[in-house]
Amino acid sequence: MEKFTQEALKEYLMQHNEEFRALAEKHAEYKRLIDEIEAKSYHTPEDEVEEHRLKKLKLHVKDQMHQIMSRYRASEVA
């Protein structure tokens, strides 16, 4: 099988793996929400808590995306 670079693999999975695509969309949404909070000139305590929560969710989704990529790479070798 063809070896993919990191970016090429992400692009391939975006096109061919529904789970990966859904996770990537969630990741992008969490990033957008975090950016909105960070763009505020004043952060309330609620903003800080929400930002922290979103960053944890974003990291969890990123970990799931990396697991899919690792599984794909392992299946490439097999």
Rosetta blueprint (number, residue, H / E / L):
1 M L
2 E L
3 K L
4 F L
5 T L
6 Q H
7 E H
8 A H
9 L H
10 K H
11 E H
12 Y H
13 L H
14 M H
15 Q H
16 H H
17 N L
18 E H
19 E H
20 F H
21 R H
22 A H
23 L H
24 A H
25 E H
26 K H
27 H H
28 A H
29 E H
30 Y H
31 K H
32 R H
33 L H
34 I H
35 D H
36 E H
37 I H
38 E H
39 A H
40 K L
41 S L
42 Y L
43 H L
44 T L
45 P H
46 E H
47 D H
48 E H
49 V H
50 E H
51 E H
52 H H
53 R H
54 L H
55 K H
56 K H
57 L H
58 K H
59 L H
60 H H
61 V H
62 K H
63 D H
64 Q H
65 M H
66 H H
67 Q H
68 I H
69 M H
70 S H
71 R H
72 Y H
73 R H
74 A H
75 S H
76 E H
77 V H
78 A L
